[in-house]
Amino acid sequence: MGRSKKPLPLLEGVTIEAVAAEGKCLFHWNDLVVFVPFCVPGDVCDIQIRRKKHSFAEGEVVRFIEFSKVRATPFCHHFGVCGGCKWQNLPYEEQLKFKQQQVYDQLHRIGKVELPEFRPILGSVKTQEYRNKLDFGCANKRYLTKQEIESLPKEESMSLKDVPAIGFHITGAFDKILPIEKCWLMDDLHNRIRNEIRDYATEYGLTFFDLRVQTGLLRDVIIRNSATGEWMVIVQFHLETGDSWKSEDGQKALALMQHIADTFPQITSLLYLDNQKCNDTIGDQDILIFKGKDHIYETMEDLRFKVGPKSFYQTNTEQAYHLYSVAREFAGLTGQELVYDLYTGTGTIANFVAKKARKVIGIEYVPEAIEDAKINSEVNHIDNTLFYAGDMKDILTDDFIQSHGRPDVIITDPPRAGMHPDVVKTILRAAPKRIVYVSCNPATQARDLQDLDAQYKVTAVQPVDMFPHTPHVENVVLLESRL
């Protein structure tokens, strides 16, 4: 018979000491660091230890005894359950301090390279309704909060589990969705659209997707908007295998699309698809137009950018301008430079800097994004850009550089994983005068800086906050050749 586990302790009267990674806070207990979500430094509370390892533990606040003086009142009633805005209880000025410190710590601790004095972080112009895109999952089983389970009779709480929902996925409960009534991160029209889809689907008996068994009609809803006032809505359906849009399920789906079109004339791009995969990604899916165009336009300075359903565009439109302005400043362009823009997406940075460069070459993995990048150059009458689609490590080779010319400046904006080692090696052989490294993950950026350090010195660091109320932070680094 196995030995029973010793129950984990309840720690009373704990003072939260500092902010930690991933939006959590920490305190020290015996020889362990304990990580706790949804609290702020200075809170005094009772903590239930939920997990204990050799060097750390994880806990949960079960009672607040005294609130910290450094605390804000969360504005969203989903706070504490939805994991999207874990820092709503922290004043924005404090959030910026911790993000600045996070960049500093990661570049010093991981990069271990010589660094200049950091510029003060650029705070977001907006701290609410700042996003231009949100993705909502649909599920036949909603997530029940701890409070709901404790406050309702068992029979009623059990019956609620089978109520469908549209909202955000819950960490650790992949098949359940937290129903979202109001999200503050985007213009309120998106709330009305999402809730109307939910109400219509419920009233007319559309089935919601079951992630475990991969059945159910209504699967996912993506909503985008732009500074031009345009709106895009993409509805993912899951028709029974072999069914067509003429089937019963297909007709129900099209009726929903017609209802959306009739109810919300503000939508200029209404799209839909049948996704038979095990995940909700749409990069490899055929997307159909129900109403309007297959794109919307975004603006930046005097430029217009086409954004399609598969296109990447920075989700904080106003702050993206400040981010790209820093990148352009760091590039130090005089009009004579050949610029390589790596991970160019829809060519936003490439077209944004093109007027100050001799030529810009953009490379991106997603072919549809590259087609948008080319169109963006045409729309803006920019004739000194070239774009190539493919895996970065396969496109950016010595032969490519020999064919297109050695870059004077490289701007790179990789995904969270950072740059592939082969890409770093090719950059070193290309030996540009300057590298502008835009990153959404300072930890992997720091790793890449270490690999570049032999030939490049970091001469400027500018953190930029794109996502208020979250622990995420962007960072722009200028590297200049030591040679």
Secondary structure, DSSP 8 states (H G I E B T S, - for coil): ---------EEEEEE--EE-GGG-EEEEETTEEEEESS--TT-EEEEEEEEE-SSEEEEEEEEEEE--SS----S-TTBTTBSS-TTTTS-HHHHHHHHHHHHHHHIIIII----------B--S-SSS-BSEEEEEEESSB---HHHHHHS-HHHHHHHTTS-EEEEEETTEEEEEEE-S--TTS-THHHHHHHHHHHHHHHTT--B-BTTTTB-SEEEEEEEE-TTS-EEEEEEE---TT--TTSHHHHHHHHHHHHHHHH-TTEEEEEEEE--SSS---TTS--EEEEE-S-EEEEETTEEEEE-TT----SBHHHHHHHHHHHHHHHT--S--EEEEET-TTTHHHHHHHTTSSEEEEEES-HHHHHHHHHHHHHTT--SEEEEES-HHHHS-HHHHHHH---SEEEE---TT---HHHHHHHHHH--SEEEEEES-HHHHHHHHHHHTTTEEEEEEEEE--STTSS--EEEEEEEE--
